[in-house]
Amino acid sequence: MNSEKAVAYLLPIAAIILFLVIMLSPSYFKGQDVHQEINRLTRDVAEENWDSATARLLLLDIEWQRVVNRIQFGAEREEINSLSRSLARLQGVINAEDKDSALAELAEVNYYWLAIGR
């Protein structure tokens, strides 16, 4: 009877602790790949290397989709949507080969990336 009571108390406590760890851990599941791709893409845009920037943006988008699956339960939905919208705008700006707008969008993408999990 005592072991049944212990399980009845410990199981919900363990579940709550597990959910708290998941909800508070997006910064651990983010990794560094997206941030590295943002930095590489910024360098390509600054050097006006548009072909490389287009390829890097594709890699950044692929990596972002991987990370979203890992952090979607712990990060705020608005942060995820904001970063996704910025990446979509960045695609248009890079296609137009507009250096100033691309650098501004990249700064915004970087800001949203750093804000996730804070």
Buried (B, 14 or more C-beta within 10 A) or exposed (E): EEEEEEEEEEEEEEEEEEEEEEEEBBBEBBBEBBBEBBBBBBBBBEEEEBEBBBEBBEBBBEBBEEBBEBBEEBBEEEBBEBBBEBBEBBBEBBEEEBBEBBBBBBEBBBEBBEBBBE
